[in-house]
Amino acid sequence: MAIAHPQTRQFESFVTNLSYARQMVRAGQALEVLSPKGIDTDDFYRAAWVQSIAALEHWVQEEVLRRVAEEAAKDDPDMPRKLRDYPLPLHCLERVQRGETTTAEVVTERVRQDIARQTLQNPDAIAKVMALVTDVKVWREAPKWINRWSQYRTSYDEKRLRGQYILLLRRRNQIAHDADLIDGDLKQRRQIGEADVTDALNWIERIALALAYALEGDASKSSGHPTSTGASEAPVGDQLHID
């Protein structure tokens, strides 16, 4: 089943960053055949895994900032509760009153500063920042999309999808923080192969896409693709294929 990508600059950037990771996998495969001395070709797979997680985290940050700017510019009382109650320092409000900036610009910049101080390295952190732009529980909604795309051959729920992402994060952390060394060993590293990392990259893309759709609301009521401002159904080619 082909799933349309949201046509926003933020998601296009995610797809581009993920393609870099896929290129690393192909490079690893090519070098594996040559078996060059002094090069651990598995490192290409490890780098791809780390890159894919970074791509998702970057998309979350930029997507939230885009939506914050749009919501703040609307000045709509029905904006998401967390954004409506977002605290602003007095000096920011004074700048708006003096006409030096707009409310939307101030709010967006403050959110950008706050997100920059956070790490989006677990499902709770992602849910927290996305709560600024939606009242939907994104990790509860995202699995519904995955099940729908698989024509209900799967039965993912919030717990299982969070668990899947945590497993991906755990391996990324082992690579990034522990050089992927086996616990208690200073030389031997965990095994990794093309199939492992390709499956991980596919899951990262699937999770990001499900979160993007979840931002739009209830899967059971949606027409099937994101309809947010600036987004439209993707043309053929900009799609995720789920078998």
C-alpha positions as CSV (number, residue, x, y, z in Angstrom):
1,M,0.0,0.0,0.0
2,A,1.4,3.4,-1.0
3,I,1.2,6.1,1.7
4,A,1.4,9.7,0.6
5,H,4.0,11.9,2.3
6,P,3.0,15.2,3.8
7,Q,4.1,17.9,1.3
8,T,5.8,20.2,3.7
9,R,9.4,21.4,3.6
10,Q,9.9,19.9,7.1
11,F,8.9,16.4,6.0
12,E,10.8,16.7,2.7
13,S,13.9,17.5,4.8
14,F,13.2,14.3,6.8
15,V,13.0,12.2,3.7
16,T,16.2,13.7,2.4
17,N,18.0,13.0,5.6
18,L,16.7,9.5,5.7
19,S,17.9,9.0,2.1
20,Y,21.4,9.9,3.3
21,A,21.2,7.0,5.8
22,R,20.0,4.7,3.0
23,Q,23.0,5.7,0.9
24,M,25.3,4.7,3.8
25,V,23.7,1.3,3.8
26,R,24.3,0.9,0.1
27,A,27.9,2.1,0.6
28,G,28.3,-0.5,3.3
29,Q,27.0,-3.2,1.0
30,A,29.3,-2.3,-1.8
31,L,32.4,-2.2,0.5
32,E,31.4,-5.5,2.1
33,V,31.9,-7.2,-1.3
34,L,35.4,-5.7,-1.6
35,S,36.4,-6.6,2.0
36,P,38.9,-3.7,2.3
37,K,41.6,-4.2,4.9
38,G,41.5,-1.8,7.9
39,I,37.9,-0.8,7.3
40,D,35.0,-2.1,9.4
41,T,32.2,-1.9,6.8
42,D,29.6,-2.4,9.6
43,D,30.4,1.2,10.6
44,F,28.4,2.4,7.6
45,Y,25.4,0.5,9.0
46,R,25.9,2.0,12.4
47,A,26.2,5.5,11.0
48,A,23.0,5.0,9.0
49,W,21.2,3.9,12.2
50,V,22.3,7.1,14.1
51,Q,21.5,9.3,11.1
52,S,18.0,8.0,10.8
53,I,17.1,8.8,14.5
54,A,18.6,12.2,14.1
55,A,16.5,12.7,11.0
56,L,13.3,11.9,12.9
57,E,14.2,14.1,15.9
58,H,15.0,17.0,13.5
59,W,11.7,16.6,11.8
60,V,9.8,16.7,15.1
61,Q,11.5,19.9,16.1
62,E,10.9,21.7,12.8
63,E,7.4,20.4,12.3
64,V,6.4,21.7,15.8
65,L,8.0,25.1,15.2
66,R,6.1,25.4,11.8
67,R,2.8,24.6,13.5
68,V,3.5,26.9,16.5
69,A,4.1,29.8,14.1
70,E,0.9,29.1,12.2
71,E,-1.2,28.7,15.4
72,A,0.2,31.8,17.0
73,A,-0.4,33.9,13.9
74,K,-4.1,32.8,13.9
75,D,-4.7,34.2,17.4
76,D,-7.4,31.6,17.7
77,P,-8.9,30.9,21.2
78,D,-9.3,27.2,20.1
79,M,-5.5,26.7,19.7
80,P,-4.1,23.7,21.5
81,R,-4.2,24.1,25.3
82,K,-0.5,23.8,25.9
83,L,0.3,26.5,23.5
84,R,-2.5,28.7,24.8
85,D,-1.0,28.5,28.3
86,Y,2.6,28.8,27.1
87,P,4.5,31.2,29.4
88,L,6.2,34.2,28.0
89,P,8.7,36.5,29.9
90,L,7.5,40.1,30.4
91,H,10.3,41.5,28.2
92,C,8.9,39.5,25.2
93,L,5.5,41.0,25.7
94,E,7.1,44.5,25.9
95,R,8.8,44.0,22.6
96,V,5.4,43.2,21.0
97,Q,3.8,46.2,22.6
98,R,6.6,48.5,21.2
99,G,5.9,47.0,17.7
100,E,9.4,45.5,17.5
101,T,8.1,42.1,16.7
102,T,4.8,40.1,16.5
103,T,3.3,37.7,19.0
104,A,3.7,34.8,16.5
105,E,7.5,35.6,16.1
106,V,8.0,35.9,19.9
107,V,6.2,32.6,20.7
108,T,8.0,30.7,17.9
109,E,11.4,32.0,19.0
110,R,10.7,31.1,22.7
111,V,9.6,27.6,21.7
112,R,12.7,27.2,19.5
113,Q,14.9,28.1,22.5
114,D,13.1,25.7,24.8
115,I,13.2,22.8,22.3
116,A,16.9,23.4,21.7
117,R,17.5,22.7,25.4
118,Q,15.7,19.4,25.2
119,T,16.6,16.0,23.8
120,L,13.8,14.4,21.8
121,Q,15.3,10.9,22.6
122,N,12.2,9.2,23.9
123,P,8.5,8.9,23.1
124,D,7.5,11.1,26.1
125,A,9.7,13.9,25.0
126,I,8.2,13.8,21.5
127,A,4.7,13.7,22.9
128,K,5.5,16.7,25.1
129,V,6.6,19.0,22.3
130,M,3.9,17.9,20.0
131,A,1.3,18.7,22.7
132,L,2.1,22.4,21.9
133,V,0.4,22.0,18.5
134,T,-2.2,19.4,19.0
135,D,-4.5,18.1,21.8
136,V,-4.4,14.7,20.1
137,K,-2.4,12.0,22.0
138,V,0.0,11.3,19.1
139,W,1.4,8.0,20.4
140,R,-2.2,6.7,20.9
141,E,-3.2,7.9,17.4
142,A,-0.2,6.9,15.4
143,P,-0.6,3.1,15.8
144,K,-4.1,3.4,14.3
145,W,-2.6,4.7,11.1
146,I,0.0,1.9,10.9
147,N,-2.8,-0.7,11.4
148,R,-4.9,1.0,8.8
149,W,-2.0,1.1,6.2
150,S,-1.4,-2.6,6.8
151,Q,-5.1,-3.2,6.1
152,Y,-5.4,-4.3,9.8
153,R,-3.0,-7.2,9.4
154,T,-1.2,-5.6,12.4
155,S,-2.6,-4.7,15.8
156,Y,-0.3,-2.1,17.1
157,D,-1.3,0.0,20.1
158,E,0.4,2.9,21.9
159,K,2.5,0.6,24.2
160,R,3.8,-1.6,21.3
161,L,4.7,1.4,19.1
162,R,6.4,3.2,21.9
163,G,8.3,0.0,22.6
164,Q,9.4,-0.4,19.0
165,Y,10.8,3.1,19.0
166,I,12.5,2.6,22.3
167,L,14.3,-0.4,20.9
168,L,15.5,1.7,17.9
169,L,16.7,4.4,20.3
170,R,18.4,1.9,22.6
171,R,20.6,0.6,19.7
172,R,21.3,4.1,18.5
173,N,22.5,5.0,22.0
174,Q,24.7,1.8,22.1
175,I,26.3,3.0,18.9
176,A,26.6,6.7,19.7
177,H,27.6,6.5,23.4
178,D,29.2,3.0,23.8
179,A,30.8,2.6,20.4
180,D,28.5,-0.4,20.0
181,L,30.8,-2.4,22.2
182,I,29.4,-5.5,23.9
183,D,28.9,-4.9,27.6
184,G,32.1,-5.6,29.5
185,D,34.3,-5.8,26.4
186,L,36.6,-3.1,25.1
187,K,37.2,-4.5,21.7
188,Q,34.3,-6.7,20.5
189,R,31.3,-4.9,19.0
190,R,27.7,-6.0,18.5
191,Q,26.9,-7.6,15.2
192,I,25.0,-5.5,12.7
193,G,24.0,-6.1,9.1
194,E,22.3,-4.6,6.1
195,A,19.0,-6.4,7.0
196,D,19.0,-5.0,10.5
197,V,19.6,-1.4,9.6
198,T,17.2,-1.5,6.6
199,D,14.5,-2.7,8.9
200,A,15.3,0.0,11.4
201,L,15.2,2.7,8.7
202,N,11.9,1.5,7.4
203,W,10.5,1.6,11.0
204,I,11.8,5.1,11.5
205,E,10.1,6.3,8.3
206,R,6.9,4.5,9.2
207,I,6.9,6.0,12.7
208,A,7.5,9.5,11.5
209,L,4.8,9.2,8.9
210,A,2.3,7.9,11.5
211,L,3.1,10.7,13.8
212,A,2.7,13.2,11.0
213,Y,-0.8,11.8,10.3
214,A,-1.6,11.6,14.0
215,L,-1.0,15.4,14.2
216,E,-4.0,15.8,12.0
217,G,-6.5,14.0,14.3
218,D,-8.6,10.9,14.5
219,A,-7.6,8.1,12.1
220,S,-11.1,6.7,12.2
221,K,-12.6,10.0,10.9
222,S,-9.8,11.1,8.5
223,S,-10.1,10.9,4.7
224,G,-6.7,9.2,4.5
225,H,-4.0,11.9,4.2
226,P,-2.8,15.0,6.0
227,T,-4.7,18.1,5.3
228,S,-2.8,20.7,7.3
229,T,-1.9,24.1,6.0
230,G,0.7,23.8,3.4
231,A,0.2,20.1,3.0
232,S,-1.4,18.1,0.2
233,E,-1.5,14.6,-1.0
234,A,1.9,13.6,-2.3
235,P,2.6,12.9,-6.0
236,V,3.6,9.4,-7.1
237,G,7.1,8.8,-5.9
238,D,6.9,10.7,-2.6
239,Q,5.3,7.7,-0.9
240,L,6.0,5.0,1.7
241,H,5.1,1.5,0.5
242,I,3.8,-0.9,3.2
243,D,3.3,-4.5,2.2
